Amino acid sequence: MMRTVTVVGASLAGLHAARGLRDQGYDGRLVIVGEERHRPYDRPPLSKAFLTGEGPTGDGGPDGGLGPLALTDPEDEAELDAEWLLGVRADRLDPRAGTVGLADGRTLRTDGVVIATGAAPRTLRAAAPPGVHTLRTLDDARRLRAGLRAGAERVVVIGAGFIGAEVASSCAALGLDVTVVEAAPLPLVPQLGERMARACAALHAAHGVTLLCGTGVATLRGTHRVTGVELADGRVLPADVVVVGVGVRPVTGWLEGSGLALDDGVLCDEGCATALPSVVAVGDVARLALPGTGRTVRAEHWTSAAEQGAVAARNLLAGATVQPFGALPYFWSDQYGARIQFAGRREPGDTVRIAEGDPDAGAGPGGGFLAVYERDAIPTAVLAVNRPKPFTRLRRELARAPRLAAR
Ligand SMILES: Cc1cc2nc3c(=O)[nH]c(=O)nc-3n(C[C@H](O)[C@H](O)[C@H](O)COP(=O)(O)OP(=O)(O)OC[C@H]3O[C@@H](n4cnc5c(N)ncnc54)[C@H](O)[C@@H]3O)c2cc1C
């Protein structure tokens, strides 16, 4: 009998798991613990319109300053009927005692636990003087935005993954001089494969942003403020603001000693259930088994974080995995006015068929393309740049044949 469920992590995945519990009839005590002082808010705008000032500002507004970024409203919160413990970190899980310990010394007795602690940015080994930013939270975004508006002219973005590329695009839209440094010979190859990665990377140059690939960062220059980035090959890039976007690591430190299997995330079965009874994990922190493959996958995308909640809630309440999380992976990214969308599971060696448009022609007005990844002539994934309609159709088709995408 579950009288109390504690959700640790008050963001997208935790919120959806909490909603999932209520939607499926759980009427016991629901506690949501969040390290940030904010109620759940949406992160994707933080690297995009929030920085350029074209979209949700996240300043002011009745909901603790979240404004349109807020993922809940008072009606929603009333329905959830949760106890929100915000601005406090959970620092231990003791499954035998059935407790979650908080960093302020409190101990919560609980029957079920939803782990939704997401991911945190990786940092460089070099010491970071003021003016060097990472971007994960609203507070990070506010600091970065203030730094960009305080007379910055030259921005160096370290890492050309999706977040780095979006920040570069936003800084270019603000009229700043932007250089992106990427250690790999070409960014996004693991996600998109070489040919498509090249087409997406070309967006930088087409919008006046310099992309330097194949070089690492030796050190960050500046003592009282950052003044530049020294590359491993000796070049120095002057900078007023540096943004480090070199990936994230799942937030699992607080689970050490809990008995949970941790390996680049919390290891779960295909239904978000961990090896501990009544403990499930969702969102960026969860590493799910991929049935029939012997592999595990951890997504870092909005849609998976949102969709896993209902499945995890169902399995938590059932006390066993009665439903797998079978949704097709999907993410989008907005860069330089282009919408990039990807769905499915690409593997190295998949071939690419261009179904529409020309990847080499850029993504300007009327541009863009639709690419289908195939294995043995069977579609495994689809990528679109500015082709939302046909993309959605193909995404649906792939989702209806999940076995093909999951092989
Ligand atoms: C700037 C930015 C732009 C993005 N853009 C896109 C996009 O365009 N498309 C896309 O598909 N995805 C995008 N994403 C990814 C998407 O936002 C994430 O996949 C999603 O936020 C994951 O949700 P989550 O709840 O699992 O983790 P998070 O959103 O990271 O939330 C985890 C929460 O847990 C809290 N927490 C951590 N440890 C503890 C603890 N010990 N105790 C209590 N609380 C704790 C954290 O403070 C945080 O609030 C973007 C992400 C960022 C940061």
The ligand as an SDF file (V2000), in Angstrom:
LIG
                    3D

 53 58  0  0  0  0  0  0  0  0999 V2000
   19.1190   25.1460  -22.5600 C   0  0  0  0  0  0  0  0  0  0  0  0
   18.4270   23.8750  -22.9410 C   0  0  0  0  0  0  0  0  0  0  0  0
   17.7730   23.7580  -24.1640 C   0  0  0  0  0  0  0  0  0  0  0  0
   17.1540   22.5690  -24.5250 C   0  0  0  0  0  0  0  0  0  0  0  0
   16.5400   22.4840  -25.7380 N   0  0  0  0  0  0  0  0  0  0  0  0
   15.9620   21.3120  -26.1140 C   0  0  0  0  0  0  0  0  0  0  0  0
   15.3410   21.2110  -27.3910 C   0  0  0  0  0  0  0  0  0  0  0  0
   15.3170   22.1450  -28.1860 O   0  0  0  0  0  0  0  0  0  0  0  0
   14.7780   20.0130  -27.7240 N   0  0  0  0  0  0  0  0  0  0  0  0
   14.7900   18.9260  -26.8770 C   0  0  0  0  0  0  0  0  0  0  0  0
   14.2860   17.8500  -27.2420 O   0  0  0  0  0  0  0  0  0  0  0  0
   15.3610   19.0100  -25.6460 N   0  0  0  0  0  0  0  0  0  0  0  0
   15.9470   20.1850  -25.2530 C   0  0  0  0  0  0  0  0  0  0  0  0
   16.5480   20.2800  -24.0190 N   0  0  0  0  0  0  0  0  0  0  0  0
   16.5650   19.0860  -23.1490 C   0  0  0  0  0  0  0  0  0  0  0  0
   15.3810   19.0190  -22.1920 C   0  0  0  0  0  0  0  0  0  0  0  0
   15.1130   20.2710  -21.6440 O   0  0  0  0  0  0  0  0  0  0  0  0
   15.7050   17.9960  -21.1260 C   0  0  0  0  0  0  0  0  0  0  0  0
   15.7440   16.7360  -21.7600 O   0  0  0  0  0  0  0  0  0  0  0  0
   14.7120   17.9790  -19.9870 C   0  0  0  0  0  0  0  0  0  0  0  0
   14.7510   19.1820  -19.2790 O   0  0  0  0  0  0  0  0  0  0  0  0
   14.9830   16.8180  -19.0290 C   0  0  0  0  0  0  0  0  0  0  0  0
   14.0940   16.8810  -17.9770 O   0  0  0  0  0  0  0  0  0  0  0  0
   14.4070   16.2000  -16.5670 P   0  0  0  0  0  0  0  0  0  0  0  0
   13.2600   16.5650  -15.7040 O   0  0  0  0  0  0  0  0  0  0  0  0
   14.7620   14.7890  -16.7690 O   0  0  0  0  0  0  0  0  0  0  0  0
   15.7430   16.8990  -16.0560 O   0  0  0  0  0  0  0  0  0  0  0  0
   16.0300   18.3990  -15.6710 P   0  0  0  0  0  0  0  0  0  0  0  0
   15.2010   19.3080  -16.5100 O   0  0  0  0  0  0  0  0  0  0  0  0
   17.5170   18.5400  -15.6870 O   0  0  0  0  0  0  0  0  0  0  0  0
   15.5290   18.5330  -14.1650 O   0  0  0  0  0  0  0  0  0  0  0  0
   16.1220   17.8830  -13.0940 C   0  0  0  0  0  0  0  0  0  0  0  0
   15.8000   18.6800  -11.8590 C   0  0  0  0  0  0  0  0  0  0  0  0
   16.2320   17.9360  -10.7300 O   0  0  0  0  0  0  0  0  0  0  0  0
   16.8510   18.8200   -9.8190 C   0  0  0  0  0  0  0  0  0  0  0  0
   17.7820   18.0380   -8.9890 N   0  0  0  0  0  0  0  0  0  0  0  0
   18.9690   17.5130   -9.3380 C   0  0  0  0  0  0  0  0  0  0  0  0
   19.5190   16.8490   -8.3020 N   0  0  0  0  0  0  0  0  0  0  0  0
   18.6530   16.9710   -7.2780 C   0  0  0  0  0  0  0  0  0  0  0  0
   18.6650   16.4750   -5.9410 C   0  0  0  0  0  0  0  0  0  0  0  0
   19.6470   15.7240   -5.4800 N   0  0  0  0  0  0  0  0  0  0  0  0
   17.6240   16.7940   -5.1370 N   0  0  0  0  0  0  0  0  0  0  0  0
   16.5910   17.5500   -5.6200 C   0  0  0  0  0  0  0  0  0  0  0  0
   16.5380   18.0380   -6.8820 N   0  0  0  0  0  0  0  0  0  0  0  0
   17.5530   17.7380   -7.6880 C   0  0  0  0  0  0  0  0  0  0  0  0
   17.5700   19.8140  -10.7060 C   0  0  0  0  0  0  0  0  0  0  0  0
   17.8760   20.9880   -9.9850 O   0  0  0  0  0  0  0  0  0  0  0  0
   16.5340   20.0210  -11.8020 C   0  0  0  0  0  0  0  0  0  0  0  0
   15.6440   21.0360  -11.4750 O   0  0  0  0  0  0  0  0  0  0  0  0
   17.1780   21.4680  -23.6440 C   0  0  0  0  0  0  0  0  0  0  0  0
   17.8450   21.5580  -22.4030 C   0  0  0  0  0  0  0  0  0  0  0  0
   18.4560   22.7550  -22.0610 C   0  0  0  0  0  0  0  0  0  0  0  0
   19.1810   22.8510  -20.7350 C   0  0  0  0  0  0  0  0  0  0  0  0
  1  2  1  0
  2  3  1  0
  2 52  2  0
  3  4  2  0
  4  5  1  0
  4 50  1  0
  5  6  2  0
  6  7  1  0
  6 13  1  0
  7  8  2  0
  7  9  1  0
  9 10  1  0
 10 11  2  0
 10 12  1  0
 12 13  2  0
 13 14  1  0
 14 15  1  0
 14 50  1  0
 15 16  1  0
 16 17  1  0
 16 18  1  0
 18 19  1  0
 18 20  1  0
 20 21  1  0
 20 22  1  0
 22 23  1  0
 23 24  1  0
 24 25  2  0
 24 26  1  0
 24 27  1  0
 27 28  1  0
 28 29  2  0
 28 30  1  0
 28 31  1  0
 31 32  1  0
 32 33  1  0
 33 34  1  0
 33 48  1  0
 34 35  1  0
 35 36  1  0
 35 46  1  0
 36 37  1  0
 36 45  1  0
 37 38  2  0
 38 39  1  0
 39 40  1  0
 39 45  2  0
 40 41  1  0
 40 42  2  0
 42 43  1  0
 43 44  2  0
 44 45  1  0
 46 47  1  0
 46 48  1  0
 48 49  1  0
 50 51  2  0
 51 52  1  0
 52 53  1  0
M  END
$$$$
